[in-house]
Structure formats: structure tokens, C-alpha cells
């Protein structure tokens, strides 16, 4: 379970140890409040679920240090629908 934390890969993936600890803590709070897991896991260990989500690029911190899923990031990065008349 915690073997992933010993690897530098997960630290680099998130952008540093501080960001990693922040992401883990905030995602654990979400799961404890009833959010659904974004990965299939045959365990109830929330820490393992969070680490799997990070390693599978399912979650990240946005610029406001809030946990977002990549689906949310993709949806928010799409610009508004503009018509040529709007320009």
C-alpha cells in the first residue's frame, strides 16, 4: 500500500512532496465524506484507493489547491462556445 510513497515517481507525478501530501489529505477527506472512488479497488483502505487514483492520473490539484478529477479538468478547460458573430 505505502510502497508507492517510497517511489519518486508519485512525487514527480504530483509536483512535489508538499503537493502530494496535500492531495492525499484532501482526497481522503472527500472519500470519508462519501465521494465515490474513481478506480476499481477490492479494498476498503482509502489510502490505497487514493494512491491508485494518483498513479492512474485520475485526480490532481488545481491552481486553487482543490482536488479535481481529470474529467472535471477536461470539462472546465473547454472554452465557451463562440459563434463567429460573437467575435
C-alpha positions as a LaTeX table, in Angstrom:
\begin{tabular}{lrrr}
\hline
Residue & $x$ (\AA) & $y$ (\AA) & $z$ (\AA) \\
\hline
Unk1 & 0.00 & 0.00 & 0.00 \\
Unk2 & 2.51 & 2.62 & 1.07 \\
Unk3 & 5.24 & 1.31 & $-1.19$ \\
Unk4 & 4.12 & 3.86 & $-3.79$ \\
Unk5 & 5.10 & 6.65 & $-1.39$ \\
Unk6 & 8.68 & 5.42 & $-1.32$ \\
Unk7 & 8.96 & 5.87 & $-5.07$ \\
Unk8 & 9.95 & 9.20 & $-6.55$ \\
Unk9 & 7.58 & 8.60 & $-9.47$ \\
Unk10 & 4.49 & 9.55 & $-7.48$ \\
Unk11 & 6.23 & 12.63 & $-6.05$ \\
Unk12 & 7.21 & 13.79 & $-9.54$ \\
Unk13 & 3.76 & 12.99 & $-10.92$ \\
Unk14 & 2.09 & 15.34 & $-8.44$ \\
Unk15 & 4.80 & 18.01 & $-8.42$ \\
Unk16 & 6.49 & 17.61 & $-5.05$ \\
Unk17 & 6.10 & 16.12 & $-1.61$ \\
Unk18 & 4.04 & 19.01 & $-0.26$ \\
Unk19 & 1.56 & 18.79 & $-3.11$ \\
Unk20 & 1.43 & 15.01 & $-2.71$ \\
Unk21 & 0.62 & 15.22 & 0.99 \\
Unk22 & $-1.98$ & 17.94 & 0.33 \\
Unk23 & $-3.61$ & 15.90 & $-2.43$ \\
Unk24 & $-3.72$ & 12.75 & $-0.30$ \\
Unk25 & $-5.17$ & 14.57 & 2.71 \\
Unk26 & $-7.84$ & 16.40 & 0.73 \\
Unk27 & $-8.87$ & 13.31 & $-1.22$ \\
Unk28 & $-9.10$ & 11.25 & 1.98 \\
Unk29 & $-11.47$ & 13.87 & 3.38 \\
Unk30 & $-13.62$ & 13.61 & 0.22 \\
Unk31 & $-13.75$ & 9.82 & 0.44 \\
Unk32 & $-14.60$ & 9.95 & 4.14 \\
Unk33 & $-17.45$ & 12.33 & 3.31 \\
Unk34 & $-18.91$ & 9.84 & 0.85 \\
Unk35 & $-17.29$ & 10.61 & $-2.52$ \\
Unk36 & $-17.03$ & 7.59 & $-4.76$ \\
Unk37 & $-13.69$ & 6.08 & $-5.70$ \\
Unk38 & $-12.54$ & 6.80 & $-9.25$ \\
Unk39 & $-10.73$ & 3.47 & $-9.55$ \\
Unk40 & $-11.89$ & $-0.06$ & $-9.04$ \\
Unk41 & $-10.38$ & $-1.40$ & $-5.86$ \\
Unk42 & $-11.06$ & $-4.59$ & $-3.98$ \\
Unk43 & $-10.15$ & $-2.93$ & $-0.71$ \\
Unk44 & $-11.81$ & $-0.58$ & 1.73 \\
Unk45 & $-8.46$ & 1.03 & 2.59 \\
Unk46 & $-8.97$ & 4.61 & 1.50 \\
Unk47 & $-5.26$ & 5.39 & 1.42 \\
Unk48 & $-4.74$ & 2.62 & $-1.15$ \\
Unk49 & $-7.61$ & 3.98 & $-3.20$ \\
Unk50 & $-6.15$ & 7.50 & $-3.18$ \\
Unk51 & $-2.72$ & 6.23 & $-4.21$ \\
Unk52 & $-4.26$ & 4.23 & $-7.07$ \\
Unk53 & $-6.19$ & 7.29 & $-8.20$ \\
Unk54 & $-2.99$ & 9.34 & $-8.26$ \\
Unk55 & $-0.94$ & 6.67 & $-10.04$ \\
Unk56 & $-3.69$ & 6.23 & $-12.66$ \\
Unk57 & $-3.89$ & 10.01 & $-13.22$ \\
Unk58 & $-7.48$ & 10.20 & $-12.02$ \\
Unk59 & $-7.02$ & 13.13 & $-9.62$ \\
Unk60 & $-4.82$ & 16.19 & $-9.26$ \\
Unk61 & $-4.71$ & 19.54 & $-7.50$ \\
Unk62 & $-5.93$ & 22.54 & $-9.46$ \\
Unk63 & $-4.45$ & 26.02 & $-9.17$ \\
Unk64 & $-6.60$ & 26.67 & $-6.08$ \\
Unk65 & $-5.20$ & 23.53 & $-4.36$ \\
Unk66 & $-8.54$ & 21.77 & $-4.70$ \\
Unk67 & $-8.79$ & 18.11 & $-5.67$ \\
Unk68 & $-10.30$ & 17.65 & $-9.12$ \\
Unk69 & $-10.73$ & 14.63 & $-11.31$ \\
Unk70 & $-9.32$ & 14.74 & $-14.80$ \\
Unk71 & $-12.88$ & 14.62 & $-16.15$ \\
Unk72 & $-13.63$ & 17.83 & $-14.24$ \\
Unk73 & $-10.41$ & 19.40 & $-15.52$ \\
Unk74 & $-11.28$ & 18.50 & $-19.11$ \\
Unk75 & $-14.79$ & 19.88 & $-18.76$ \\
Unk76 & $-13.59$ & 23.15 & $-17.23$ \\
Unk77 & $-10.79$ & 23.66 & $-19.75$ \\
Unk78 & $-13.17$ & 23.63 & $-22.67$ \\
Unk79 & $-13.75$ & 27.19 & $-23.66$ \\
Unk80 & $-17.16$ & 28.70 & $-24.17$ \\
Unk81 & $-18.95$ & 28.00 & $-27.40$ \\
Unk82 & $-18.41$ & 31.07 & $-29.51$ \\
Unk83 & $-20.17$ & 31.95 & $-32.66$ \\
Unk84 & $-18.34$ & 33.93 & $-35.32$ \\
Unk85 & $-20.85$ & 36.70 & $-34.64$ \\
Unk86 & $-19.54$ & 36.89 & $-31.05$ \\
Unk87 & $-16.10$ & 37.88 & $-32.27$ \\
\hline
\end{tabular}
